[in-house]
Amino acid sequence: MSARYTPKEIHPSIFEQVLSVTGGYMSGNVTDSKVTAAGNKHTQVWMAEYWKGILLWLVLIIPVIAMLPWLKEHVGKPAVLAAFFSGIIAWLSLGYWGLQKNRGLLTWEEIEAVRSALDLNENQTLYLDCLRYIEECSILDNEQKKTWRAALYQALDQAVTLEKLSSEMTHSAGGKDHAESLTEIERLEALADRSSDPVAQKAYTESANLARDRMAKWDGVAVQAERTEAHLELTRQTLLKTRDTLKSLSLEQQRTVYVDLEPLRANLGRIQSDAYEIQRAIEELREI
């Protein structure tokens, strides 16, 4: 039986998409051919994984039915009906419990079955590639695999956060708003220089100072936006290198290759630490 993973082991951005695809397929309201194909493949994988449990559940109804003649002969019709319906309810409840228990778990084969129907960005794709090669690395023991899954989970988690922050910071610091603010400062300074009235000149100068102070905040945001982009690129390159190293490890099955993974894991840890610092700096800027 394949290993089963929870949302704590597979990143929610992947886990929830898989459940969404399989849930949509099961509902029958699907128009996307990719989802239909993925759903069919997932059903085959799911049945191959759980057919023994399903068969056992079906067999359990036999004792309930087999007892009916004996109950009818020794107890009476009302008691037979009560026992029958009680048995059916217990049987259905057991099946529902088993279904719900396994619905919150995913095997690697289930993830691969629906992968073509998932909406993945590059980091999510690299994350899944890395997980696949970890699964294929027989040279890694369970503890090493668990450690690497956790490191990759954190890396993708930080990438998701950084992508969101990058979008926010780019919108706040760049483009038309930023250029218009610079033009506005220049306009106010020119008006102050040309003004012959001291009161008006003072007002224009103060307005320019206020606009400059406001721009100082956005300059800080622009710096953090640049740092965010840099760390996203570092995350991408680290995941690329990790994927290639894990692929080599899965193919060669040599522990000499495993040594190459350690610096990459250190990189993932540093990315997490730096991402936290970026988040904190951005929060401080928002409070200004």
C-alpha positions in Angstrom: 0.0 0.0 0.0 1.3 3.4 -0.9 2.2 6.1 1.6 -0.5 8.6 2.3 0.1 12.3 2.8 -1.9 14.9 4.7 -2.1 18.7 4.0 0.7 19.1 6.5 3.0 17.1 4.3 1.9 18.3 0.8 1.5 22.0 0.4 -2.1 23.2 0.6 -1.8 25.1 -2.7 -1.3 21.6 -4.3 -3.5 19.5 -2.0 -6.6 21.7 -2.3 -6.3 21.8 -6.1 -6.2 18.0 -6.2 -9.3 17.8 -4.1 -11.0 20.4 -6.2 -10.3 18.5 -9.4 -11.5 15.1 -8.0 -14.5 16.7 -6.3 -15.5 18.5 -9.5 -15.2 15.2 -11.4 -17.3 13.3 -8.8 -20.0 16.0 -8.9 -20.5 15.3 -12.7 -20.5 19.0 -13.5 -17.4 19.0 -15.6 -16.9 20.5 -19.1 -13.1 20.6 -19.2 -11.7 17.6 -21.0 -8.5 17.8 -18.9 -10.5 17.5 -15.7 -12.5 14.6 -17.1 -9.3 12.7 -18.2 -7.6 13.4 -14.9 -10.8 12.3 -13.0 -10.9 9.0 -14.9 -7.3 8.3 -14.3 -7.6 9.2 -10.6 -10.6 6.8 -10.2 -8.5 4.0 -11.6 -5.6 4.8 -9.2 -8.0 5.2 -6.3 -9.7 1.9 -7.0 -6.3 0.1 -7.3 -5.3 1.6 -4.0 -8.4 0.9 -2.0 -10.1 -2.1 -3.7 -9.3 -4.4 -0.8 -10.9 -2.1 1.7 -14.0 -1.7 -0.5 -14.2 -5.5 -1.0 -14.0 -6.0 2.8 -16.7 -3.4 3.3 -19.0 -5.1 0.8 -18.4 -8.5 2.4 -19.4 -7.2 5.8 -23.0 -7.0 4.7 -23.2 -10.7 4.2 -23.5 -11.6 7.9 -26.3 -9.1 8.3 -28.3 -10.7 5.4 -27.4 -14.2 6.6 -28.8 -13.6 10.0 -32.3 -12.7 8.7 -33.7 -16.2 8.4 -32.5 -17.1 11.9 -33.9 -13.9 13.4 -37.2 -14.4 11.7 -37.5 -17.9 13.0 -36.5 -17.3 16.6 -37.4 -13.6 17.3 -40.2 -12.4 15.1 -40.8 -10.1 12.2 -40.6 -6.7 14.0 -37.3 -7.7 15.6 -36.0 -8.9 12.3 -36.7 -5.5 10.7 -35.1 -3.6 13.5 -32.0 -5.8 13.4 -31.8 -5.5 9.6 -32.1 -1.7 9.5 -29.7 -1.4 12.4 -27.2 -3.6 10.5 -27.6 -1.6 7.3 -27.1 1.7 9.1 -24.0 0.5 10.9 -22.7 -0.9 7.5 -23.3 2.4 5.7 -21.8 4.4 8.6 -18.7 2.3 8.5 -18.4 2.9 4.7 -18.9 6.7 5.1 -16.3 6.8 7.9 -13.8 5.0 5.8 -14.5 7.3 2.8 -14.1 10.5 4.9 -11.0 9.2 6.6 -9.2 8.5 3.3 -10.6 11.7 1.5 -8.3 13.8 3.7 -5.3 11.8 2.5 -3.5 11.6 -0.8 -1.1 9.1 -2.2 1.6 10.2 -4.6 -0.1 8.2 -7.4 -3.3 10.2 -6.9 -1.4 13.5 -7.2 0.3 12.3 -10.4 -3.0 11.1 -11.8 -4.5 14.6 -11.8 -1.4 16.7 -12.3 -2.2 17.5 -15.9 -5.4 19.2 -14.8 -3.8 21.4 -12.0 -3.1 25.1 -12.5 0.5 25.2 -11.5 3.1 28.0 -11.6 6.8 27.3 -12.1 7.6 27.0 -8.3 4.7 24.6 -7.8 5.9 22.5 -10.8 9.4 22.4 -9.4 8.1 21.4 -6.0 6.2 18.5 -7.4 9.2 17.4 -9.5 11.3 17.4 -6.4 8.8 15.4 -4.4 8.6 12.8 -7.3 12.3 12.3 -7.2 12.3 12.0 -3.4 9.7 9.2 -3.8 12.0 7.5 -6.3 15.1 7.7 -4.2 15.4 4.3 -2.5 18.8 5.3 -1.1 17.0 7.9 1.2 15.5 6.5 4.4 12.1 7.6 5.6 13.5 10.2 8.0 15.6 11.8 5.2 12.6 11.9 2.9 10.5 13.5 5.6 13.1 16.1 6.3 13.4 17.0 2.6 9.6 17.1 2.1 9.4 19.6 5.1 12.2 21.8 3.6 10.5 21.9 0.2 7.1 22.6 1.8 8.6 25.6 3.6 10.3 26.8 0.4 7.1 26.7 -1.6 5.2 28.3 1.3 7.7 31.2 1.3 7.5 31.4 -2.5 3.7 31.7 -2.3 4.0 34.5 0.3 6.7 36.3 -1.6 4.7 36.2 -4.9 1.8 37.8 -3.1 4.1 40.5 -1.6 5.8 41.1 -4.9 2.5 41.7 -6.6 1.5 44.2 -3.9 4.8 46.0 -3.8 5.1 46.2 -7.6 1.7 47.8 -7.7 2.5 50.2 -4.8 6.0 51.2 -5.9 6.1 51.1 -9.6 4.6 52.3 -12.8 2.4 55.3 -13.4 1.7 56.3 -9.8 5.4 56.5 -9.0 6.2 58.6 -12.1 3.3 60.9 -11.5 4.4 61.5 -7.9 7.9 62.5 -9.1 6.4 64.9 -11.7 4.2 66.4 -9.0 7.2 67.2 -6.7 9.0 68.9 -9.6 5.8 70.9 -10.4 5.5 72.1 -6.8 9.1 73.0 -6.6 8.9 75.0 -9.8 5.8 76.8 -8.5 7.6 77.7 -5.3 10.6 79.0 -7.3 8.4 81.2 -9.6 6.1 82.5 -6.9 6.6 86.2 -5.9 4.3 86.0 -2.9 6.1 84.7 0.2 3.0 83.1 1.6 2.3 81.2 -1.6 5.9 80.3 -1.9 5.9 78.8 1.6 2.7 76.9 0.9 4.2 75.4 -2.3 7.4 74.5 -0.6 5.5 72.8 2.3 3.4 70.9 -0.3 6.6 69.7 -2.1 8.1 68.6 1.2 4.9 66.6 2.0 5.0 65.0 -1.4 8.7 64.1 -0.9 8.0 62.5 2.5 5.3 60.5 0.9 7.7 59.4 -1.9 10.3 58.4 0.7 7.8 55.7 1.9 7.4 54.4 -1.7 11.1 54.4 -2.2 11.4 52.0 0.7 8.7 49.9 -0.8 10.5 49.8 -4.1 13.6 48.5 -2.3 11.6 45.7 -0.6 10.0 44.9 -3.9 13.4 44.5 -5.5 14.5 42.3 -2.6 11.4 40.2 -2.9 12.0 39.6 -6.6 15.6 38.7 -5.9 14.5 36.1 -3.3 11.9 34.7 -5.6 14.6 34.1 -8.2 16.9 32.6 -5.5 14.0 30.2 -4.6 13.5 29.3 -8.2 17.1 28.6 -8.9 17.5 26.6 -5.6 14.4 24.5 -6.5 15.9 23.9 -10.0 19.2 22.8 -8.6 17.5 20.7 -6.0 15.3 19.0 -8.6 18.4 18.2 -10.8 20.3 16.9 -7.8 17.4 14.7 -6.6 17.0 13.4 -10.1 20.6 12.4 -10.3 20.3 10.8 -6.9 17.2 8.8 -7.9 19.0 7.6 -11.1 22.4 6.9 -9.7 21.4 5.9 -6.2 24.8 6.9 -4.9 25.4 8.6 -1.6 28.1 10.8 -3.0 25.3 12.7 -4.8 23.5 13.2 -1.5 26.3 15.5 -0.3 25.3 18.0 -3.0 21.9 18.3 -1.3 23.1 19.7 2.0 24.1 23.2 0.7 20.7 23.4 -1.0 18.9 22.7 2.2 20.9 25.4 3.9 19.8 27.7 1.0 16.2 26.9 1.6 16.6 27.7 5.3 18.2 31.0 4.5 15.4 31.9 2.0 12.9 31.3 4.7 14.7 33.5 7.2 15.2 36.3 4.6 11.6 36.1 3.5 10.5 36.6 7.1 12.7 39.7 7.3 11.2 41.1 4.1 7.7 40.5 5.4 8.5 42.3 8.6 10.1 45.3 6.7 7.0 45.6 4.5 4.7 45.5 7.5 6.7 48.4 9.1 6.4 50.4 5.8 2.7 49.9 5.8 2.4 51.4 9.3 4.1 54.6 8.2 
